[in-house]
Every structure is written in C-alpha cells, then in structure tokens.
Amino acid sequence: MSVTVGDIVAYLKELAPLSLKESWDNPGLLVGNPEEPVQKVMTTLDVMKEGVAYAVAQGVQLIVSHHPIIMKGVKALRTDTYDGQLYQQLLSHHIAVYCAHTNLDSARGGVNDVLAERLQLQHTAVFIPGWEDALYKIVVYVPHTHAAQLRSVLGKAGAGYIGKYRDCSFSVSGQGRFTPQDGTHPFIGMPGKAETVAEERIETIVPGSRLSAVIETMVAAHPYEEPAYDIYPLKNEGEKLGLGRVGMLPKPLSGTEALHRVKEALGVQTLAFAGNTEVMVRKVAVLGGSGADFISQAKAAGAQLYVTGDVKYHVAQEAIKAGILLADGGHYGTESPVVPVLCRQLEQAAKERGWQLECLIDPTSRDMIQHLR
C-alpha cells in the first residue's frame, strides 16, 4: 500500500505526541507537503547538506530528524547562506522534513528510554516528570458482526493498555435503536424507518496522548455513517512522562567501571567526567542531549552517576560539591542512539500497516564537536 508524508507524520505524532514538547521547541512537519507520496524515509539527528545530498542520491522523499531544521522564525531566504541553500536543496528535490525533538525526549521509547537501555538500566522511571498522561474511557456501540474487528482496530491504535497488559476491553450485548433521516446513507436500515439492531457495547481505556488518534481510527473503521461513542475522563493515575530516566544497574560497579560502561555503550572515543571514581554506582540518572541543569535533581533521586551532555566547567564543579559522579557523553553521543531505533520503529509501523516503505539511516551524521587526538 502506498504511503504519504501525512500518513507517516500521523504515526510519528502517535509515537511522540506534540503535547510532550517543551514550550520553546518547534517540532513537526517543517518542510514539505503532507500529500506527497513516500517510498523512502531517512532518519538522522541533524539535517545537514551532506545528509540531504545522500538523501537525494538515494531517492528519499522524507527526512525524519531529531533536531528541528527551523527553530526560530525565518526572516530571510537567501541562497547565499548555508540554511538558504539547505532549504533550496530540500524543496527542489521535493524532500519533506519532520522533526521530533523534546517530544521524542519525553516519549515512551524515545531518546531517554533508548539511552537507559544502552546502559542496561533496570526498573527505570522518569527522571524529571513534566506531564501525566491523563486516562480516558472510550465507549462505542457497534453491530455484533463488526465488534471483533473494531476491538482489534482500537488496540492497534493505542487503546486498551493497562500496565503490562494490552487489548484490555469489556463488552456487553444490547439493542441499538435509531431512525435515519432524509439525506442519510445508513449501513443498516432505510431513511424514515425506525431500526433496532443487535449491538455490542465496547469499552476500553485510552491515554490522552493517543485519544485523538484512537477516535479518528475508530470512526474510520466503524461501519456506521455516524458512530455512537462516549468519552469519559478518568481519575485513575496515568503514566508519568518527562525528561530523562533513572534506573538501576544490573549489579553495582565502581565509578571507573561505570564510566567505562558508559563510554562503551555510547561508542564515543572520549568521555569527559567529574567526581569521585571510587564511589560504588548502582543507581544512574540519564538525560540525553543537554541536561547540565539537573545535577541537584540527580542527587535528590539517589543516583550515584549522572549521564548527560553539554557539561560546562562550573556544572562539573557543582557535581563534585554534590558528591555525584558526572559523565559527559556529549550532546551527539547521548542522543544519536535513538536514530537507528527510530528507523526500526518506522519499519515496524510500515509492516503493520502494509506500507511500501524503506527506511535508511543517515551515514553522514556525525558529532559537531570533534576532538584532536
């Protein structure tokens, strides 16, 4: 089945809802037409000329980047500047760009979950809570003949998750009554004639971050012209979402051993650090990218080691005073692991949805900060 930029954007919004972005951020579809068809997509950390040239050579129609290609308002489009040439290159080859930034940092399975997995952290929790994903109950009425299909659709759209259980729902049989009016095209019955139909009431639970997508998918899959459904806000506690993760190592390590694990897991040539390497490390806090402002929170969380990027001199001094071991894996080093994961997620989504889509990883992507050895 063919797929458009808009189809992939809709999936990416399910994966990393825009509601999770920081107020200053600018994620979303920043270049291109949502109606354009896509056969190849490329994931990258940054949109740079070298990556775009590779995308052009490979016939890519959509680039999915972590860092936004446009962060602030564009006041001029001049092709004698780097950015102007970049935009010209993209537009002239009909390449769209979608960016998932701080929303992907906070999302399930995003930057910080990937970073925690790289370090083999267990029993992870959100490090800096920012949002609670409010829960809703969705109730829909459907003919018995289509109930199983609709339950399946709801589950695939993100409904029915309770803890580690999926496809959770409850059903009861009853009778639905309605009279189609003039101008309608009823699935069952005729305009002007009262109908009674054996129906099933399906109820399930939906996180607020997926509510719109679930409703849209449900309405599209429902056989009725005007599906009857109800949405109830719940007081049940939803999942906590936010920046960073904190978790436990499989076994305690010395500070030096823990730093070597971080260096190896990130695949970086050098690893800057500050603090006492003699400390025994069991609990670790991570925040991919730029998390130098959260030393005190890492200490309060009980972490012996804090892994982040973009650490400055006085932040290192603060970590030493706080008695916490600090590892600076770099902005690129702590965020780039999400790029291949994002590609695999797109491939899996394509497989589940029957899309004819190939995903590439930008081979030109590199750390902007280079080290002389």
LOMIKE-515223 format. One record per residue (C-alpha): x, y, z; residue number from 1; residue in one letter. Coordinates in steps of 0.05 Angstrom, whole numbers, plus 5000, padded with zeros to 4 digits. Example, Ala and Ser with C-alpha at 12.3 -4.5 7.8 and 13.67 -1.06 7.14 Angstrom:
! residues 2
    xx    yy    zz    k  r
  5246  4910  5156    1  a
  5273  4979  5143    2  s
***
This chain:
! residues 373
    xx    yy    zz    k  r
  5000  5000  5000    1  m
  5026  5069  4982    2  s
  5040  5119  5038    3  v
  5043  5195  5042    4  t
  5083  5244  5083    5  v
  5019  5257  5122    6  g
  5010  5183  5139    7  d
  5080  5179  5168    8  i
  5071  5245  5205    9  v
  5008  5217  5237   10  a
  5046  5156  5261   11  y
  5104  5199  5288   12  l
  5054  5241  5326   13  k
  5028  5177  5358   14  e
  5099  5156  5375   15  l
  5119  5223  5404   16  a
  5058  5267  5415   17  p
  5069  5341  5403   18  l
  5036  5355  5470   19  s
  5101  5330  5502   20  l
  5145  5385  5472   21  k
  5177  5439  5513   22  e
  5145  5508  5505   23  s
  5205  5537  5467   24  w
  5211  5479  5418   25  d
  5190  5474  5345   26  n
  5177  5401  5326   27  p
  5131  5378  5270   28  g
  5129  5378  5194   29  l
  5175  5437  5179   30  l
  5187  5427  5104   31  v
  5144  5395  5051   32  g
  5074  5375  5031   33  n
  5036  5323  5073   34  p
  5002  5297  5010   35  e
  5067  5278  4975   36  e
  5078  5202  4967   37  p
  5137  5169  5002   38  v
  5176  5107  4983   39  q
  5239  5121  5023   40  k
  5249  5156  5090   41  v
  5315  5172  5125   42  m
  5327  5183  5199   43  t
  5381  5229  5225   44  t
  5400  5272  5285   45  l
  5412  5336  5245   46  d
  5392  5359  5176   47  v
  5457  5380  5142   48  m
  5479  5388  5070   49  k
  5517  5323  5068   50  e
  5457  5284  5093   51  g
  5410  5318  5044   52  v
  5458  5302  4986   53  a
  5457  5229  5007   54  y
  5380  5231  5012   55  a
  5377  5260  4941   56  v
  5423  5206  4914   57  a
  5382  5151  4947   58  q
  5315  5177  4925   59  g
  5290  5195  4995   60  v
  5225  5234  4999   61  q
  5222  5246  5075   62  l
  5276  5260  5127   63  i
  5258  5248  5200   64  v
  5306  5289  5243   65  s
  5312  5296  5318   66  h
  5337  5368  5317   67  h
  5290  5418  5284   68  p
  5314  5447  5218   69  i
  5277  5512  5236   70  i
  5277  5533  5309   71  m
  5261  5607  5306   72  k
  5225  5649  5255   73  g
  5257  5653  5186   74  v
  5265  5726  5167   75  k
  5300  5716  5101   76  a
  5310  5661  5049   77  l
  5376  5675  5015   78  r
  5411  5622  4975   79  t
  5480  5651  4990   80  d
  5473  5625  5062   81  t
  5481  5555  5089   82  y
  5409  5549  5112   83  d
  5382  5581  5048   84  g
  5420  5531  5006   85  q
  5395  5474  5050   86  l
  5322  5494  5043   87  y
  5332  5503  4968   88  q
  5363  5434  4963   89  q
  5305  5402  5000   90  l
  5250  5439  4963   91  l
  5279  5430  4894   92  s
  5282  5354  4905   93  h
  5214  5351  4939   94  h
  5243  5324  5004   95  i
  5200  5336  5066   96  a
  5229  5343  5136   97  v
  5194  5322  5200   98  y
  5228  5337  5267   99  c
  5214  5303  5333  100  a
  5254  5339  5387  101  h
  5236  5348  5460  102  t
  5172  5309  5449  103  n
  5216  5250  5430  104  l
  5259  5263  5491  105  d
  5200  5252  5537  106  s
  5161  5200  5497  107  a
  5159  5126  5513  108  r
  5213  5091  5473  109  g
  5245  5157  5456  110  g
  5314  5187  5467  111  v
  5320  5174  5541  112  n
  5290  5105  5542  113  d
  5339  5085  5487  114  v
  5396  5115  5527  115  l
  5375  5078  5590  116  a
  5371  5013  5551  117  e
  5441  5024  5523  118  r
  5466  5027  5594  119  l
  5425  4965  5612  120  q
  5387  5003  5667  121  l
  5332  4965  5701  122  q
  5268  4987  5737  123  h
  5271  5055  5702  124  t
  5227  5114  5718  125  a
  5220  5185  5692  126  v
  5276  5229  5719  127  f
  5244  5298  5710  128  i
  5168  5289  5709  129  p
  5133  5341  5667  130  g
  5067  5310  5647  131  w
  5018  5259  5669  132  e
  4984  5224  5611  133  d
  4911  5231  5632  134  a
  4868  5169  5622  135  l
  4800  5166  5587  136  y
  4748  5112  5579  137  k
  4721  5106  5508  138  i
  4654  5070  5498  139  v
  4629  5053  5428  140  v
  4568  5016  5402  141  y
  4576  4971  5341  142  v
  4537  4913  5308  143  p
  4559  4844  5333  144  h
  4584  4828  5264  145  t
  4638  4882  5268  146  h
  4655  4880  5342  147  a
  4717  4837  5337  148  a
  4746  4878  5281  149  q
  4734  4943  5317  150  l
  4766  4917  5381  151  r
  4827  4899  5341  152  s
  4830  4968  5309  153  v
  4824  5002  5377  154  l
  4882  4960  5404  155  g
  4927  4975  5345  156  k
  4912  5049  5351  157  a
  4937  5050  5423  158  g
  4876  5035  5466  159  a
  4869  4980  5517  160  g
  4936  4983  5554  161  y
  4934  4972  5629  162  i
  5004  4964  5658  163  g
  5037  4907  5620  164  k
  4971  4881  5593  165  y
  4946  4901  5524  166  r
  4880  4892  5486  167  d
  4841  4904  5550  168  c
  4767  4916  5539  169  s
  4697  4899  5565  170  f
  4636  4883  5523  171  s
  4562  4874  5536  172  v
  4506  4859  5487  173  s
  4444  4903  5478  174  g
  4398  4935  5427  175  q
  4413  4999  5389  176  g
  4354  5040  5363  177  r
  4354  5095  5311  178  f
  4315  5126  5255  179  t
  4355  5150  5195  180  p
  4332  5218  5169  181  q
  4329  5242  5097  182  d
  4397  5251  5065  183  g
  4430  5196  5105  184  t
  4462  5133  5078  185  h
  4453  5082  5135  186  p
  4495  5019  5138  187  f
  4432  4984  5165  188  i
  4361  5006  5150  189  g
  4328  5059  5108  190  m
  4315  5134  5116  191  p
  4250  5146  5153  192  g
  4244  5076  5182  193  k
  4259  5060  5255  194  a
  4311  5006  5265  195  e
  4331  4961  5323  196  t
  4399  4928  5317  197  v
  4434  4876  5360  198  a
  4496  4914  5381  199  e
  4556  4906  5426  200  e
  4579  4960  5475  201  r
  4655  4960  5476  202  i
  4691  5000  5529  203  e
  4766  5007  5536  204  t
  4818  5054  5565  205  i
  4858  5106  5526  206  v
  4916  5152  5547  207  p
  4903  5225  5530  208  g
  4964  5227  5485  209  s
  4932  5177  5438  210  r
  4859  5196  5446  211  l
  4852  5237  5382  212  s
  4886  5183  5340  213  a
  4844  5128  5371  214  v
  4779  5166  5358  215  i
  4799  5181  5286  216  e
  4818  5109  5273  217  t
  4755  5082  5307  218  m
  4708  5127  5267  219  v
  4743  5108  5202  220  a
  4737  5034  5217  221  a
  4665  5035  5243  222  h
  4612  5011  5194  223  p
  4562  5065  5214  224  y
  4557  5132  5180  225  e
  4551  5165  5248  226  e
  4582  5121  5302  227  p
  4555  5129  5372  228  a
  4610  5135  5423  229  y
  4624  5167  5491  230  d
  4688  5194  5523  231  i
  4695  5194  5599  232  y
  4754  5227  5635  233  p
  4781  5182  5690  234  l
  4812  5198  5757  235  k
  4858  5137  5752  236  n
  4931  5158  5754  237  e
  4961  5160  5684  238  g
  5033  5146  5664  239  e
  5083  5199  5685  240  k
  5122  5227  5626  241  l
  5180  5274  5624  242  g
  5254  5285  5610  243  l
  5308  5235  5628  244  g
  5305  5167  5662  245  r
  5332  5139  5727  246  v
  5345  5066  5739  247  g
  5389  5012  5769  248  m
  5450  4977  5740  249  l
  5444  4901  5739  250  p
  5499  4899  5792  251  k
  5540  4952  5829  252  p
  5602  4978  5794  253  l
  5659  5022  5816  254  s
  5658  5092  5789  255  g
  5713  5075  5740  256  t
  5678  5012  5716  257  e
  5613  5051  5707  258  a
  5647  5104  5666  259  l
  5678  5052  5621  260  h
  5609  5021  5612  261  r
  5581  5089  5591  262  v
  5638  5101  5542  263  k
  5629  5032  5510  264  e
  5553  5037  5508  265  a
  5555  5105  5473  266  l
  5611  5086  5426  267  g
  5648  5151  5439  268  v
  5723  5158  5432  269  q
  5730  5201  5495  270  t
  5686  5210  5556  271  l
  5692  5272  5600  272  a
  5675  5263  5673  273  f
  5678  5296  5741  274  a
  5673  5269  5811  275  g
  5698  5212  5854  276  n
  5712  5149  5814  277  t
  5718  5108  5877  278  e
  5644  5112  5892  279  v
  5602  5049  5882  280  m
  5550  5061  5828  281  v
  5483  5025  5829  282  r
  5432  5079  5812  283  k
  5441  5120  5749  284  v
  5405  5181  5722  285  a
  5408  5197  5647  286  v
  5385  5256  5606  287  l
  5404  5256  5533  288  g
  5429  5319  5499  289  g
  5436  5379  5545  290  s
  5419  5363  5617  291  g
  5471  5401  5657  292  a
  5418  5439  5696  293  d
  5394  5378  5734  294  f
  5453  5359  5779  295  i
  5413  5372  5843  296  s
  5355  5331  5817  297  q
  5401  5272  5801  298  a
  5429  5276  5872  299  k
  5358  5280  5901  300  a
  5338  5219  5860  301  a
  5392  5179  5896  302  g
  5436  5170  5834  303  a
  5510  5158  5844  304  q
  5523  5172  5769  305  l
  5491  5223  5723  306  y
  5500  5215  5648  307  v
  5484  5274  5603  308  t
  5517  5322  5553  309  g
  5539  5394  5543  310  d
  5571  5399  5612  311  v
  5607  5464  5629  312  k
  5663  5476  5678  313  y
  5621  5503  5736  314  h
  5570  5448  5727  315  v
  5625  5397  5737  316  a
  5645  5436  5799  317  q
  5574  5432  5824  318  e
  5573  5357  5814  319  a
  5637  5349  5854  320  i
  5608  5390  5911  321  k
  5544  5349  5909  322  a
  5584  5284  5914  323  g
  5557  5255  5849  324  i
  5597  5225  5792  325  l
  5582  5262  5727  326  l
  5594  5234  5657  327  a
  5591  5279  5596  328  d
  5577  5234  5536  329  g
  5566  5294  5492  330  g
  5502  5320  5460  331  h
  5512  5276  5399  332  y
  5535  5216  5438  333  g
  5475  5214  5485  334  t
  5423  5228  5431  335  e
  5447  5192  5368  336  s
  5429  5122  5393  337  p
  5355  5139  5381  338  v
  5367  5148  5305  339  v
  5371  5074  5286  340  p
  5316  5057  5335  341  v
  5271  5108  5302  342  l
  5285  5076  5235  343  c
  5266  5007  5262  344  r
  5202  5036  5292  345  q
  5184  5064  5223  346  l
  5199  4997  5190  347  e
  5155  4961  5241  348  q
  5098  5011  5231  349  a
  5103  5002  5156  350  a
  5099  4926  5164  351  k
  5038  4931  5210  352  e
  5002  4980  5164  353  r
  5021  4948  5098  354  g
  5060  5008  5075  355  w
  5111  5001  5019  356  q
  5166  5039  5054  357  l
  5241  5033  5060  358  e
  5279  5067  5117  359  c
  5351  5089  5114  360  l
  5398  5116  5168  361  i
  5438  5178  5151  362  d
  5510  5152  5143  363  p
  5538  5223  5141  364  t
  5513  5241  5211  365  s
  5570  5260  5258  366  r
  5585  5296  5322  367  d
  5592  5371  5310  368  m
  5645  5372  5365  369  i
  5710  5340  5341  370  q
  5770  5322  5385  371  h
  5843  5328  5364  372  l
  5880  5265  5384  373  r
***
